[in-house]
């Protein structure tokens, strides 16, 4: 389970956002008993699946982040968590969060409803609807906002329905439903117009604006960039270790080093590329920020150019250099 802090660099200019990892926790699957397992072992396995699944562990990660923010003196600030579709379930949405807003992608066939009219015993209206039906409903008007997506600011159409109830997922908690229209794009300047799939979002943040919530979910894709750079550039998950304690510690240490590398680059060079980096190839000449490989290359260059005296310092520098090559 990984959590990243999003830096909205597009507020400083024409720069894409950047995700900096702040949590990387091992979440192993519960081992299922074999064919010779007893009934007690099977019952213990079923109970462990309910309490040690990915949603429960993600819930603990979010609570830990909120507690860490409070310890840093940020108790008055609200934490907005943009979640993947796998975490859009009752475990997350029925949890009691303090000063934490959620926005997650939901299924297009989720069964939603509005509150029942006052004066009766019902809490949920009898009429159910799905997010896909809201997209096709012409009586609900489309709204337009401008967000940073795909390397530049674009206009996006959306629909919003407030005070939505998700009986099986969030219970009586009031939600906001956002339906994002398919975005047009072209593979080349002379190709025909294509359209992406529509998106359906459920949010719990009542005080946040629609643009803020939509932008937060679009920025969530930066965690996929973190995953790719961690695996391809740093080789997270490929290390062969001997100690059982090193199995969760080595990937977490590598991700922590990657996070420190990104943070140091932001503090030193800002959100964009600087002259200190190597020139870009022609196929990547439009890049607006350095990649993890660019940062590792610059770090390796600085280590090689630094005058190091002493056997111990030289040995440490060689180890760092060899790790940078991997």
C-alpha positions in Angstrom: 0.0 0.0 0.0 1.5 3.3 -1.1 0.4 6.8 -0.4 1.9 9.9 -2.1 1.6 13.6 -1.4 0.6 15.6 -4.4 2.4 18.8 -5.2 0.2 21.0 -7.5 3.0 22.6 -9.4 0.6 23.9 -12.1 -0.2 26.7 -9.6 3.3 28.0 -10.2 3.2 27.9 -14.0 3.0 25.4 -16.8 4.3 22.5 -14.8 2.6 19.1 -14.2 1.9 17.9 -10.6 4.4 15.7 -8.8 3.7 12.9 -6.4 6.1 12.3 -3.5 5.7 9.0 -1.6 5.0 9.3 2.1 4.0 5.7 2.9 5.0 2.3 1.6 3.6 -0.5 3.7 3.7 -4.2 3.1 0.3 -5.7 2.8 0.7 -9.5 2.3 -2.3 -11.7 1.5 -3.6 -14.1 4.2 -2.4 -17.6 3.5 -5.2 -20.0 2.9 -5.1 -23.4 4.7 -4.4 -26.4 2.5 -6.7 -29.4 1.8 -5.8 -30.9 5.1 -6.7 -27.8 7.1 -9.1 -28.2 10.0 -12.5 -26.4 10.3 -11.0 -24.1 13.0 -8.2 -23.1 10.6 -10.7 -22.3 7.9 -12.8 -20.2 10.2 -9.7 -18.3 11.3 -8.8 -17.8 7.7 -12.2 -16.3 6.8 -12.0 -14.0 9.8 -8.5 -12.9 8.9 -9.6 -12.1 5.3 -12.2 -9.7 6.7 -9.8 -7.9 9.0 -6.5 -8.0 7.1 -7.6 -7.2 3.6 -6.3 -4.3 1.5 -9.1 -2.0 2.4 -8.6 -2.3 6.1 -4.8 -1.7 5.7 -5.5 1.3 3.5 -7.8 2.6 6.2 -5.1 2.4 8.8 -2.6 4.2 6.4 -5.0 7.1 6.0 -5.6 7.3 9.8 -1.9 7.3 10.3 -1.4 10.1 7.9 -4.1 12.2 9.6 -2.4 11.6 13.0 1.0 12.6 11.5 -0.4 15.8 10.2 -1.9 16.6 13.6 1.4 16.0 15.2 3.0 18.4 12.8 0.7 21.2 13.8 -1.6 20.9 10.8 -4.8 19.9 12.7 -6.8 22.8 11.2 -6.1 21.6 7.6 -8.4 19.0 5.9 -6.7 16.1 4.2 -8.2 15.2 0.8 -7.6 11.6 -0.2 -8.0 10.7 -3.9 -8.5 6.9 -4.0 -8.4 4.2 -6.5 -11.5 2.4 -7.5 -10.6 -0.6 -5.5 -10.9 1.4 -2.3 -14.4 2.7 -3.2 -16.2 0.4 -0.8 -18.1 0.3 2.5 -14.9 -0.3 4.5 -13.6 3.1 3.5 -16.8 5.1 3.1 -18.5 4.0 6.3 -15.4 4.7 8.4 -15.5 7.7 10.7 -12.8 10.2 9.5 -12.0 13.4 11.2 -11.0 16.2 8.8 -10.5 13.8 6.0 -12.3 14.2 2.6 -12.6 11.3 0.2 -12.9 11.3 -3.6 -12.9 7.9 -5.4 -13.9 6.5 -8.7 -17.0 4.3 -8.5 -18.6 1.8 -10.8 -21.0 3.0 -13.4 -23.7 0.6 -12.3 -23.5 1.4 -8.5 -27.0 1.6 -7.0 -27.5 5.1 -5.6 -30.6 7.0 -4.4 -31.6 10.3 -2.8 -32.9 10.8 0.8 -36.5 9.8 1.4 -39.0 12.7 1.9 -39.2 13.9 5.5 -42.1 12.9 7.7 -41.8 9.1 7.1 -39.8 6.3 8.6 -37.8 5.7 5.4 -34.3 7.0 5.1 -33.7 6.0 1.5 -35.9 6.9 -1.4 -37.5 4.0 -3.2 -36.3 5.1 -6.6 -32.7 3.9 -7.3 -30.5 5.2 -10.1 -27.0 4.5 -11.5 -24.2 6.9 -12.4 -24.5 5.9 -16.0 -28.2 6.9 -16.0 -27.2 10.4 -14.7 -24.8 10.8 -17.6 -27.6 9.9 -20.1 -30.2 12.1 -18.3 -30.7 15.2 -20.4 -32.6 17.0 -17.7 -29.4 17.3 -15.6 -27.3 20.1 -17.3 -23.6 19.7 -18.0 -21.2 22.1 -16.3 -17.8 23.2 -17.5 -14.6 23.8 -15.5 -10.9 24.1 -16.4 -8.4 21.8 -14.9 -4.7 20.8 -15.6 -4.7 17.4 -17.3 -2.5 15.8 -19.9 0.2 18.4 -19.8 -1.9 21.5 -20.2 -5.1 23.2 -19.0 -8.2 21.8 -20.5 -11.9 22.4 -20.3 -13.8 19.4 -18.9 -17.6 18.8 -18.8 -19.2 17.3 -15.7 -22.5 16.8 -13.9 -22.9 17.0 -10.1 -25.6 15.5 -8.0 -25.6 16.4 -4.3 -27.0 14.6 -1.2 -26.6 11.1 -2.8 -26.9 8.0 -0.6 -25.1 4.8 -1.3 -27.0 2.4 0.9 -24.6 -0.6 0.6 -21.4 1.4 0.5 -21.8 4.5 2.7 -25.0 4.0 4.6 -26.6 7.3 5.6 -23.6 9.4 4.8 -24.4 12.1 2.3 -22.2 12.0 -0.8 -21.6 14.0 -4.0 -21.7 12.3 -7.4 -19.6 13.7 -10.2 -20.0 12.4 -13.8 -17.1 13.4 -16.1 -17.8 13.5 -19.8 -15.5 11.5 -22.2 -12.5 13.6 -23.2 -11.7 13.9 -26.9 -8.1 13.3 -28.1 -6.2 12.5 -31.3 -3.4 10.1 -31.9 -1.9 12.4 -34.5 -2.9 15.8 -35.9 -4.5 14.3 -39.0 -6.3 11.3 -37.3 -9.9 11.2 -36.4 -11.3 12.3 -33.0 -11.3 9.6 -30.3 -12.9 9.7 -26.9 -11.9 8.3 -23.6 -14.2 6.5 -21.2 -16.4 8.6 -18.9 -15.6 8.7 -15.2 -17.9 8.5 -12.1 -16.7 9.9 -8.8 -18.1 9.8 -5.3 -16.9 12.4 -2.8 -17.5 13.1 0.9 -15.9 16.5 1.1 -18.8 18.9 1.5 -16.9 22.2 1.7 -14.6 21.6 -1.3 -15.5 23.0 -4.7 -16.2 20.8 -7.7 -13.1 21.9 -9.5 -10.9 21.1 -6.4 -12.3 17.5 -6.2 -12.1 16.8 -9.9 -8.5 18.2 -10.1 -7.5 16.1 -7.0 -8.7 12.9 -8.7 -7.0 13.7 -12.0 -3.8 14.4 -10.0 -4.1 10.9 -8.5 -2.5 9.5 -11.7 0.9 10.7 -10.4 1.1 7.8 -8.0 1.2 5.5 -11.1 4.2 7.5 -12.2 5.8 6.8 -8.8 5.1 3.1 -9.3 6.7 3.0 -12.7 9.8 4.9 -11.6 10.2 2.8 -8.5 10.1 -0.4 -10.4 12.0 0.6 -13.6 14.6 3.1 -12.3 15.2 1.8 -8.8 14.2 -1.9 -9.1 11.9 -1.9 -6.1 10.8 -5.5 -5.5 13.7 -7.1 -7.3 16.2 -7.3 -4.4 17.2 -10.7 -3.1 17.5 -10.6 0.7 18.3 -13.3 3.2 16.7 -11.9 6.4 12.9 -12.1 6.8 12.9 -8.6 8.3 14.5 -7.3 5.1 11.5 -8.3 3.0 9.4 -5.3 4.0 12.3 -3.0 5.0 14.3 -3.0 1.7 11.5 -1.9 -0.6 10.4 0.7 2.0 13.9 2.0 2.3 14.3 2.3 -1.5 11.0 4.2 -1.8 12.1 6.5 1.0 15.4 7.2 -0.8 13.3 7.9 -4.0 11.1 10.3 -2.1 14.1 12.2 -0.7 15.5 12.4 -4.2 12.3 14.0 -5.5 12.0 16.4 -2.6 15.7 17.5 -2.9 15.2 18.1 -6.6 12.1 20.3 -5.9 13.9 22.3 -3.3 17.0 22.7 -5.5 15.7 23.2 -9.0 12.0 23.9 -8.6 9.1 22.2 -10.4 10.7 22.3 -13.9 13.9 21.2 -15.6 17.1 23.2 -15.1 20.4 23.6 -17.1 22.1 21.2 -14.7 20.4 18.2 -16.2 21.7 16.4 -19.3 20.1 17.4 -22.7 17.0 15.6 -23.6 16.7 13.4 -26.7 14.6 14.5 -29.6 11.7 12.2 -28.8 11.5 13.7 -25.3 12.3 17.4 -26.0 8.9 18.6 -24.7 9.4 17.2 -21.1 8.6 19.8 -18.5 10.2 18.1 -15.5 13.0 15.8 -14.7 12.4 12.1 -14.4 13.8 9.8 -11.7 16.4 8.6 -14.2 17.4 12.2 -14.9 17.9 12.8 -11.2 19.9 9.6 -10.7 22.1 10.5 -13.6 22.8 13.9 -12.1 23.4 12.4 -8.7 25.9 9.9 -10.2 27.7 12.8 -12.1 28.0 14.9 -8.9 29.4 11.9 -7.0 32.0 11.2 -9.7 33.1 14.9 -9.8 33.3 15.2 -6.0 36.8 15.0 -4.5 36.7 12.3 -1.8 39.6 11.6 0.5 39.9 8.6 2.9 39.2 5.0 2.4 35.9 4.9 4.2 34.4 7.9 2.3 35.6 6.4 -1.0 34.0 3.0 -0.2 30.7 4.7 0.7 30.8 6.7 -2.5 31.4 3.5 -4.5 28.5 1.8 -2.9 26.2 4.7 -3.6 27.4 4.9 -7.2 26.8 1.2 -7.8 23.3 1.5 -6.2 22.5 4.4 -8.5 23.4 2.2 -11.5 20.9 -0.4 -10.4 
